[in-house]
Amino acid sequence: MSLQPAFNPPWKDDADWQNDPEVAKRVEHLMMMVSKAGSHTLKYFQSENLRFESKKDDSPVTIADREAEQIVREHVGQFFADDTMEGEEFDDRQGNSRFGWIVDPIDGTRSFISGVPLYSTLLALLVDGEPFAGAIYIPALDEIVVAAKGAGAWTRKGDETWKQAKVSSRDHLSDAVFVVSQVDLFDEISRRDVYSSLEKECSITRSWGDGYGYLLVATGRADLMIDPLANAWDIAAISPVIEEAGGRFTDWNGKPTVRSGNGIGSNGVLHEKVLKVVGV
């Protein structure tokens, strides 16, 4: 099984992993899985018969979430049975290799069930426990950004030619586009002050963020995105994408991790200024 050239990004050829067949194979399969799982969600998108349930944390889940995640899990089980598998909808499966996968089949389920096309399928490849490659796929827009360490971040829409994804160079918050997913999440951690300060300082603030917001940062259309609450599946794919696009991804303490329960993705130039506003 191999990708068609049209769906294979023109990775920078000086990345060490391209000489490691185990890593290279998994990066290629990441592309296959995120495309297949994301495209599957369109079967249910804007369906009049779509139903959703509320999970223990009151977040919604649909059959599309579960089936898309199963596509990834079955693929990993078939080709990489020794790898660890994490996801939002099912229990983790521990592996005994140095590789792991983290999937969020629909990041932005509220957008999905509302018929808004700004939801994403997120998939991350971990090497030795750290995010190594990631993809943000927006099925309803057929837009994707994918990245692997040392090989850059690449984006395309539909059948367009791949182009390198790059963050913006804006260096003043007063010129910045600030993106969030849901404003009241700042209230849940008693930090509405962070949102209010950035909204006041930045030029434009928009929501409907989720994975799409980070895609906007990675492609230079927005400058910073903040998650006051985030699970690993929400941001594991984001970290390599933002960093390979030239930006920076950390938690609210400035630590480059996806396990702290929050996240900040920026063009890098503005990152320290955002951390001062956060002031954890």
C-alpha positions in Angstrom: 0.0 0.0 0.0 1.5 3.3 -1.1 0.3 6.8 -1.5 -0.4 8.3 -4.9 2.2 11.0 -5.7 -0.6 13.6 -5.8 -1.2 13.0 -2.1 2.4 12.7 -1.0 3.8 16.0 0.2 7.2 17.1 -1.2 9.0 16.7 2.1 12.3 18.4 2.6 14.9 15.8 1.7 17.4 16.4 4.5 15.2 15.0 7.3 17.0 12.1 9.0 13.8 10.0 9.3 13.6 9.5 5.6 16.5 7.1 5.9 14.7 5.2 8.6 12.2 2.8 6.9 10.1 2.3 10.1 9.5 6.0 10.6 9.1 6.8 6.9 6.5 4.0 6.5 4.5 5.4 9.4 4.6 8.9 8.1 3.1 7.7 4.9 0.5 5.6 6.6 -0.5 8.7 8.7 -1.5 10.4 5.5 -3.6 7.4 4.4 -5.4 7.1 7.8 -6.2 10.7 8.3 -7.6 11.0 4.7 -9.7 7.8 5.0 -11.0 8.6 8.5 -11.8 12.2 7.8 -13.5 11.5 4.5 -15.7 8.9 6.3 -17.2 11.6 8.5 -18.7 13.3 5.4 -21.1 10.3 5.2 -22.9 11.8 8.2 -22.1 15.5 7.8 -25.2 17.7 7.6 -27.4 14.6 7.7 -30.9 15.3 8.9 -30.9 12.0 10.7 -27.7 12.5 12.7 -28.1 11.9 16.4 -25.6 12.6 19.2 -25.1 11.5 22.8 -23.6 13.3 25.7 -20.5 11.7 27.3 -19.7 11.9 31.0 -18.1 15.3 30.5 -21.2 16.5 28.7 -19.3 16.7 25.4 -21.2 15.3 22.4 -20.3 12.2 20.4 -21.8 10.8 17.2 -21.6 7.6 15.2 -19.3 9.5 12.9 -16.8 10.1 15.7 -16.7 6.4 16.6 -16.6 5.0 13.1 -13.8 7.4 12.0 -11.7 6.4 15.1 -12.3 2.7 14.4 -10.9 3.2 10.9 -7.6 4.5 12.3 -7.5 1.8 15.1 -8.1 -1.0 12.6 -5.5 0.3 10.2 -2.9 0.6 13.1 -3.9 -2.9 14.3 -3.3 -4.3 10.8 0.0 -2.6 9.9 1.5 -1.6 13.3 0.1 -4.0 15.9 3.0 -3.3 18.3 2.4 0.5 18.4 0.5 2.2 21.2 -2.9 3.6 20.3 -4.7 6.5 22.0 -8.0 8.2 21.0 -10.9 10.2 22.2 -13.7 7.6 21.9 -12.1 4.3 23.0 -9.7 2.9 25.6 -6.0 3.2 25.0 -4.1 0.2 23.8 -0.5 -0.2 25.0 2.1 -1.3 22.6 5.7 -2.5 23.0 7.4 -0.5 20.1 8.8 3.0 20.2 5.9 4.3 18.2 2.4 5.5 19.1 -0.6 7.1 17.6 -3.1 9.6 18.9 -6.3 10.3 17.0 -9.2 12.8 17.4 -11.7 11.6 14.8 -13.8 14.8 14.9 -12.2 17.7 16.7 -15.1 20.2 16.9 -18.0 17.8 17.2 -20.3 20.7 18.2 -19.4 22.3 14.8 -20.0 18.9 13.1 -23.5 18.4 14.6 -24.4 22.0 13.8 -23.5 21.5 10.1 -20.6 23.9 10.3 -17.7 22.7 8.1 -14.9 23.9 10.4 -14.3 20.6 12.2 -11.2 18.5 11.7 -9.7 15.0 11.9 -6.5 15.0 13.9 -3.8 12.3 13.8 -0.4 12.3 15.4 2.5 9.9 15.2 4.6 9.6 18.4 8.2 8.5 18.4 9.6 7.6 21.9 6.5 9.2 23.4 6.8 12.6 21.7 4.8 14.0 18.8 6.8 13.5 15.7 4.4 14.0 12.8 0.9 15.3 12.6 -2.0 16.1 10.3 -4.9 18.5 10.5 -7.5 17.5 7.9 -10.7 19.6 7.4 -12.9 17.0 5.5 -15.8 19.4 4.6 -13.3 21.9 3.0 -10.9 19.2 1.7 -8.0 21.1 3.2 -5.1 19.6 5.0 -1.8 20.5 6.8 0.7 17.8 7.5 4.1 17.9 9.1 7.0 15.7 10.2 10.0 16.8 12.2 12.7 18.2 10.1 10.8 18.0 6.8 8.5 21.0 7.0 4.8 21.5 7.1 2.8 21.2 3.9 -0.7 22.2 2.9 -3.1 21.8 0.1 -6.8 22.2 -0.8 -8.6 19.7 -2.9 -6.4 18.7 -5.9 -4.2 21.8 -5.7 -0.4 21.5 -5.7 1.2 21.1 -2.3 2.8 24.2 -0.9 4.8 24.8 2.2 2.8 26.0 5.2 4.4 28.9 7.0 3.3 31.0 10.0 2.9 34.7 9.8 5.6 37.2 10.7 3.4 39.7 12.5 5.2 40.8 15.6 2.6 43.0 17.4 -0.4 41.8 19.2 -2.2 44.9 17.9 -2.0 43.5 14.4 -2.7 39.8 15.4 -5.6 37.5 14.6 -6.5 35.6 17.8 -8.4 32.4 17.6 -10.2 30.3 20.3 -12.6 27.4 20.3 -15.1 28.3 23.0 -14.9 31.4 25.2 -16.6 29.9 28.2 -13.8 27.4 28.6 -11.7 30.2 30.1 -14.4 30.5 32.7 -14.1 26.9 33.6 -10.5 27.5 34.8 -11.4 31.0 36.2 -9.2 32.7 33.6 -11.6 34.9 31.6 -9.0 37.6 32.2 -6.7 35.9 29.7 -9.3 35.9 27.0 -10.4 39.5 27.7 -6.8 40.8 27.7 -6.0 39.1 24.4 -9.3 40.1 22.8 -8.6 43.7 23.8 -4.9 43.7 22.6 -5.3 41.8 19.3 -6.7 43.2 16.1 -9.2 40.5 15.4 -10.7 37.7 17.6 -12.6 34.8 16.2 -14.0 31.5 17.5 -15.0 28.2 15.8 -11.3 27.4 16.4 -10.6 23.7 17.3 -8.2 22.1 14.9 -9.2 24.6 12.2 -7.9 27.5 14.3 -4.5 25.9 14.5 -4.5 25.2 10.8 -5.1 29.0 10.3 -2.0 29.7 12.5 0.1 27.1 10.6 -0.8 28.7 7.3 -0.3 32.3 8.4 -4.0 33.4 8.3 -4.1 33.7 12.1 -1.3 34.4 14.5 -2.2 32.7 17.8 -4.6 30.1 19.1 -5.2 29.2 22.8 -6.8 26.2 24.4 -7.5 26.7 28.1 -8.6 23.1 28.4 -7.2 20.4 26.1 -6.7 16.7 26.0 -3.7 15.1 24.3 -5.9 14.0 21.4 -6.8 17.7 20.9 -3.3 18.9 20.4 -0.8 16.1 19.8 -1.1 16.5 16.0 -1.0 20.3 16.4 2.4 20.5 18.0 4.6 19.2 15.0 2.4 21.1 12.5 2.8 24.5 14.2 6.5 24.0 14.9 7.4 22.7 11.4 5.5 25.7 9.9 7.9 28.0 11.8 5.8 28.7 14.9 5.8 27.5 18.5 3.6 25.3 20.5 3.7 25.1 24.3 1.5 24.8 27.4 0.5 27.8 29.4 3.8 27.5 31.3 5.8 27.7 28.1 6.7 24.0 28.2 6.7 22.1 24.9 4.3 19.4 25.9 0.8 18.1 24.9 0.1 16.5 28.3 -0.5 19.6 30.5 -4.2 20.0 29.7 -3.9 23.3 27.8 -2.0 24.7 24.9 -0.8 27.8 23.0 0.0 27.8 19.3 1.5 30.9 17.8 3.7 32.2 15.0 6.6 32.1 17.5 7.3 35.8 17.3 4.3 36.6 19.6 4.7 33.6 21.9 6.5 35.3 24.8 4.0 38.2 24.7 1.1 35.7 25.0 2.8 33.9 27.8 3.1 37.2 29.7 -0.6 37.7 29.3 -1.3 34.2 30.5 1.0 34.8 33.5 0.7 31.3 35.0 
